[in-house]
Amino acid sequence: MDFTLSPEIEQLRLRVRDFVAQEILPLEGDPATYGEGENIGSAALATLRAKAKAAGLWAPQMPKDRGGMGLSVVGMAALYEEMARSIFGPVSFNCAAPDDGNMIVLNKVGTKAQKDRWLQPIIDGAVRSAFVMTEPMPGAGSDPSAMRTTATRKGDRWVVNGEKWFITGAGEARHFILVARTSDDTRKGLSAFMFHADQPGWRILRRIPIMGPEEHGGHCQIAFDGLEIPAENLLLKEGDGLKITQIRLGTARLTHCMRWLGMAKRALEICSGYVRERQSFGASLAEHEGVQWMLGEAAMEIEIGRLLTMRAAWKLDQGDFARKEVSMAKIAVADVLHKAVDTAIQLLGARGYSKDTPLEWMYRYARQARLVDGASEVHKMVLARFLMQEGMEFWSWR
């Protein structure tokens, strides 16, 4: 088992690291950089994105012939981790949710015409996008089979009615991927469509307040009242909505892990500098055994998360769905993100709790990790199902 990055990927990783250090990290301390939802403001983001494009570090997950870098999932893992050293990093390279996952699924399932119309503007950074699936109770959440939003065929169009909520990025999105019920079939009852923000028949009911910070465009509750979608905007075939959801969420869950690992490492980086210098009871904090235990345990669990993430990335590159590997990574990395940030705040004391560092931002952000793209408990159920099906083969080296 060789975990060595290729010379090409290693060179790109170091270039991303330098770009983050020189261009992005200095902006975190300037209150004027932040916009609505405590994320990077549009003006600063536009400048960074232009610089990332000029540096040849734009959209690593997308094909070269569409303006991306054409990297494997393993290559993405190495670069995304470096990007997320800054809280503004991933979005600056066009690697932030939800655009990241939307681009990946559209590139996999879209026709050429659909890619030209719906995907290319997202790659170019000309528009933002959203994935519209989750519904208010008793509708679909972790269980898509509970979906209540309907799309009814009328001639050459589909008419959509229903309600969705916690739709990340909907406040700024122009291109939407919508999953709706098209029949009562238990396996093939959902379909996926593209629609544009300018189309009539839908509206944002509210931007749901959250602990924050937010992705650009917030998390919105939206209603559909007769939205008409042309038949050519159907992704794959009628009844393939669940398949598209699985294709999207598989890689999207893992790219979350890649970014969270970068943030977890940054948290330890921030507190490590402090504990080296802070004197307490005649010695630096770093010399105290209790502090060493806290740092060592967090560092070890970050490395476990990295290994799980890279194992899943490698399997995805081999054409495997890597369902159980992605679930294991998602559970472990969501936990260690919170642990690393919490450890850093504890070691910095009152300073960690203040806004003098980005740790309190990270702490609020980290709590969502155990919820988004499937709660940790759902992923544990997935693992239990695999264990019962595979027995000892669950741990196969294949």
SESEZA-684042 format. One record per residue: x, y, z of N, C-alpha, C in turn; residue in one letter. Coordinates in steps of 0.1 Angstrom, whole numbers, plus 5000, padded with zeros to 4 digits. Layout:
N
XYZXYZXYZA...
//
This chain:
398
500949885000500050005000500950125000M500850204989501750324988500850444989D501150524999500450645001501150774996F502250744988503050854983502250924972T502151064972501551134961502451134949L501851144937502651154925503451284926S504551294919505251424918504451544914P503551514904502651624899501651674910E501051574917500051614927500851684939I501951634942502751694953503151834950E503551864938503851994933502652084934Q501452034930500252114930499852144945L500052044953499652064967500452174974R501752174971502652284976502252424970L501852424958501452554952500152604958R499252514961498052554968498352604982V499252534989499652575003500252715002R501152744993501752874992500652984989D499752944980498653044976497853074988F497452974996496652995008497353085018V498653055020499453135029499653275025A499853305013500153435008498953525005Q497953454999496853534994495553535002E495353425010494053405017494153425032I495053365038495153375053495153515058L495953605051495953745056494653815057P493653765049492353825048491453795060L491753685067490853635078490753735089E491853805092491853905103491254035100G490754065088490154185084488654185085D487954245094486554245095485854285082P486454375074485954425061485854315051A486554205053486554095043485254015044T484654015055483453925057482153985052Y481353905046480053945041478953885049G477753885043476553825049476853675053E476353635064476553505069477953475074G478753575076480153565081481053485072E480753485059481753425050482453535042N483353505033484053605026483153685017I483253815017482453905009482753884994G481753934986481853904972482953974965S483354094969484454164963485754094965A486054064978487253994981487353854974A486153784974486153654967486453664952L485853764946486153784931487653804928A488253874937489653904935490453774937T490153694947490853574950490653474939L489353464934489053364923489853404911R489953524907490753564896492253524897A492753544909494153504912494353354911K493353274916493453134916493453084901A492553144893492553104879493853134872K494353254875495653294869496753204873A496653144885497753064890497552914885A496452884878496252754873495752654884G495152714894494652634905493152634907L492452634895490952654895490252524892W489252494900488352374898489152244895A489852194905490652074903489851954900P488551954904487651834902487051824888Q487251924880486651934867487651904856M487151854844488051814833488751934828P489951914822490752014817490052084805K489352004797488652064785487552154789D487152164801486152254806486752364815R488052374816488652474824489052434838G488952304841489452254854490852194853G491152124863492552064864492551914861M491351854861491351714857491951614867G491851644880492551564890491651444894L492351334898491651214904491051254917S490251164923489751194937490851194947V491851114945493051114954493751254953V493951304941494551434939493651544946G492351534944491451624950491651624965M491751504971491951494986493151574991A494251564984495451624988495351774987A494751824976494551974974493452034983L492351964984491252024992491752045007Y492451945012492951965026493852085027E494652115017495452235018494652365017E493652355008492752475006492052515019M491652415026490852435038491652475050A492952505048493752565059493152695063R492552765053491852885055490352865055S489552935063488152925063487552985050I488353065042487953115029488553035018F489252935021490052865010489252795000G488352695003487752614993486952694983P486152794987485352874978486252954968V487452984973488353064964488852984952S488852854953489252774942488152704935F486852744939485652684933485552534938N485852514950485752374956484852364968C483952464970483152464982481752404979A481152354989479752304988478852424987A477652414980477252294972477652284958P478352394953478752394939479652274936D480552234945481452124943480751994939D479851954948479051834945478251844933G477651964930476751974919477551964906N478752024906479552014894479951864891M480351794902480751654900479651574894I478451584900477351494895476951534881V476851664878476551704864477551664854L478851664858479851614849479751464846N479251394856479051244854477851204847K476751274849475451234843474851314832V475351444831474751534821475051494807G474151524797474451524783475351634780T475951634768476751744764476051874764K474751874759473951994759473752044773A473351954782473151994796474452044803Q475551984800476852034806477152174801K476952194788477152334782476252434788D475052404791474052504796474152514811R474152404818474052404833475352394841W476252314835477552294842478552394840L478752434827479952524824479852654831Q478752724833478752844840479152834855P478852714861479252694875480752674875I481352594866482752584865483452714863I482952794855483552924852483453024864D482552994873482353084885481353194881G480653184870479653284866478353274873A478053154878476853144886477053044898V476253054908476252964919475052864917R475152754925474152644923473652594936S472552514936471952454948471452314944A471452224954470852094953469552084961F468452064955467152084962466551944965V466651894977466151764980465451764994M466051815004465451805018464151875020T463251815027461951865029461551885044E460651975047460151975061459351845064P459351815077458651695082457151705078M456551595072457051455072457751415059P458351515052458951485039460351425040G461051425029462351355028463451435035A464151355042465451395049466451295046G466951225056467851115053467251005046S465950995046465150895039464450955027D465050945015464451005003463150944999P462850825004461550765000460350835006S460650925015459551005021459151125014A459751145002459651264994458151294990M457751424992456351464990456251564978R457351634975457351724964457151644951T456251684942455851604930456251684918T456551604907456751654894455851574885A454851634879453851564871454051604856T454051494848454251514833453051574827R453251684819452151744811452751784798K452551694788453151714775454651714775G455251814770456651824770457251894782D456551904793456951964805456651884818R457351914828457051864842456651984850W455551964858454952064867455252024881V455952114888456452084902455652154912V455252084923454552144934455052074947N455252164957455752104970456552214977G457352164987458152254996459452185000E460552265000461852215004462352305015K463352255022464052355032465452305034W466152405041467652385043468352365030F467952435020468552425007469752525006I470952465008472152545009472452614996T472752744998473052834987471952884978G470652854982469552894974469353044972A469853114982469653264982470453334971G471553264966472353324955472453234943E471853114944471953024932471153064920A471753034908470953054896470652924890R471452824891471152694886470852594897H469752514896469252424906469152284901F469552194909469252044907468152014917I466951974911465751944919465451794919L465251734930464751594931463351594936V462451534928461051534931460451394928A459251364933458551244931457851244918R458051144909457351134896456451014895T456550924905455650804906455750744920S454850644923454850584936455750464937D456450434926457450324926458450334937D458650234945459450244957460950264954T461350214942462750224938463050324927R462050344918462250434907461150544907K460850594919459750694920460250834920G461550854920462150994921462851024908L462851154904463551194892464251324895S465251364887466051484890465951574878A465851704880465751804870466651924872F466851994861467552124863466552234860M466652344868465852464865466652584869F466252704863466952834865466152924875H466853004882466253084892465253184886A465453224873464453314867463153254863D463053124864461753064860460653094870Q459453124866458353144875457853004881P457153014892456552894898457252844910G458252924915458852884928459253014935W459453004948459853124956460553084969R461453174974462053154987461153204997I460753115007459853155018460653235028L461853185031462753245041464153195040R465053275045466453225047466553185062R466653055064466553005078467753045086I467553105098468653145106469353025112P470653025112471352905118472452965127I473152865134474252905143475252975135M475452935122476453005114477852955117G478752995109478653075097477952995086P477653075075476853005064477652995051E477252905043477752905029477153025022E477653065011477053175003475653144999H474653235001473353204998472453145009G473153115020472353065032471752935030G470752905039470052775039468552815039H467952795028466552845025465452745025C464252795029463052725027462352775015Q462052685005461452734993460152654989I459352714982458052654978457952654963A457252544958457052524944455552524942F455052614932453652624930453452634914D453652514908453452514894454652544885G455852524891457052544883457052444871L457252494859457252414847458752394842E459052264841460452234837460352164824I461052204813461052134800461651994802P461151904794461551764794463051744792A463651834784465051814781465951844794E465351904804466051934817466051814826N465451704823465451584831466951524830L467451494842468751434842468651284842L469451214833469351074830467951044826L467250944832465950904828464950924839K463650924836462650934846462850814856E462750844869462950734879464450724883G465350804878466750794882467150894892D466150954899466551054909467251004921G466950884926467650834937469050794933L469250744921470550714916471450834915K470850944910471651064909472051124923I471051114932471351154946472551074952T472550944949473650854955474950894948Q474950914935476150954928476751084933I475751184935476251314940476751304954R476051244963476351244977477551154981L477851054973478950974976480251054976G480551124965481751204964481651324973T480451384973480251514981480551494995A480151375001480451345015481951345017R482651285008484051265009484751405008L484351484998484951614997484751705010T483551685016483451745029484551705039H484851575039485851525048487251585045C487551595032488851655028488951795033M487851875032487952015037487952015052R487251935058487151935073488551895079W489251805072490651775077491551895077L491451975066492252095065491952185077G490652205080490252295091490752235104M490652105106491052045119492552065121A493352045110494752065111495052215114K494352305108494552455111494252485126R493252415132492952445146494152405155A494752285152495952245160497152335157L497252385144498252475141498252605149E496952655151496752785158497152765173I496652655179496952635193498452585196C499052525186500452475188501352595190S501152695182502052815184501852875197G500652875202500352945215500952865227Y500752725227501252655238502752645239V503452665228504852675228505352795236R504652905235505053035240504453065254E503253015257502553045269503252975281R503653055291504253005303503252985314Q503252875321502352845332503052755342S503152795354503752715365505152675362F505952775356507352755354507752685342G506852655333507152585320506152625310A506452605297505552635286504352535287S503252565282502052475282502452345275L503252355264503552245256504452145264A504952185275505752085283504952015294E503652055295502851985305502251855299H502251755306501851625301500351625297E499551685305498151695301497851755288G498651865285498551935272499051845261V500051775263500651675253499651565250Q498951515260497951415257496851475248W496351595251495251655243495751665229M496951725227497451745213497651615206L498251525213498651395207497451315202G496351315211495151245207494451305195E494351435195493751505184494451485171A495851495172496651475160496451335154A496451235163496251095159494951075152M493851135158492551115152492451185138E493151295137493151355124493851265113I494951205117495551115108494750995105E493950945114493050835112492050875101I491450995103490551055093491151065080G492351105079493051125066493250985059R493550885067493750755061492350695056L491350715063490050675059489550745047L489850875046489450955035490250915022T491550895024492350865012491950725007M491650635016491250495012489950505004R488950585008487750595001487950664988A488850764987489150834975489750744965A490750654969491350564961490350464955W489350414963488350324958487450394948K487050514950486250594940487050604927L488350624928489150634916489150494908D488950384915488950254909487550224903Q486650314904485250284899484350224909G484750204922483950154932483050264938D481850234943481050334949481550364963F482350274969482950304982482050344993A480850284993479750335002480150325017R480750205021481050195035482250275038K483250285029484450355032484150505033E483250555025482850695026482050725039V481250625043480450645056481450645068S482450555067483450555078484150685079M484650735068485350865068484450975073A483150975068482251085072482051085087K481850975093481650965108482951015115I484050955111485250985119485751125117A485651185105486151315103485251425109V483951395108483051485115483351495130A483651385136483951385150485251455153D486251425145487551485148487651635145V486851685136486851825133486351895146L485251845152484851915164485851895175H486451775176487451755187488651845186K489151855173490351945171490152085175A488952135170488652275173488352295188V487652205194487352215208488652215216D489652125212490952115219491652245218T491652305206492452425204491852545213A490552545213489852655221490252635236I490152505241490452485255491952525258Q492852495249494252525252494552675251L493752745243493952895242493152965253L492252895259491552955270490553065265G490553185272489653285268489953345254A491153345250491553385237490853305226R490853175229490253085219488753105218G488153145229486653175229486353305222Y487353395221487153525216487153515200S486953635194487153645180488553685175K489453675184490853715181491453605171D490953485171491353385162490053335155T490253255144489053205137488453075144P488953045156488552915162487052915166L486553025171485053025175484253015162E484653075151484053055138483952905134W485152845135485352705132484452615141M484352655154483552575164482152565160Y481552685156480152685152479952615139R480952625130480852555117480952405119Y481752365128482052215130480852145134A479852205141478752135147477852075136R477852135124477052085113477551955107Q478851935109479451815102478851685105A478251665117477651545121476251535116R475751635109474351645104474351645088L475151715082475051735067475351615060V474651595048474951475039474751345047D473751335056473551215063474051225077G473251225087473651225101474551105104A475451125114476351015117475650885120S474550895127473750775131473350705118E472950775108472550705095473650635089V474850695089476050625084476450505092H476250505105476450395113475550275110K474250315106473350215102473750145089M474350235080474850175067475950075070V476850115079477950025082477449895088L476549905097475949785103475349695093A474649755083474049675072475149605064R476249675061477349605054477949495062F478049515075478649405084477749285084L476449305085475549185085475549115072M475749185061475749125048477049055045Q478149115049479449065045480248985055E479848995067480448915078481948955079G482848855079484248885080484848955068M484148945056484549015044484449165045E483749215056483649355058485049415058F486049345063487449395065488349345054W487849315043488649255032489649355027S490849315023491849405017491549425002W490549364996490349384982489849524979R
//
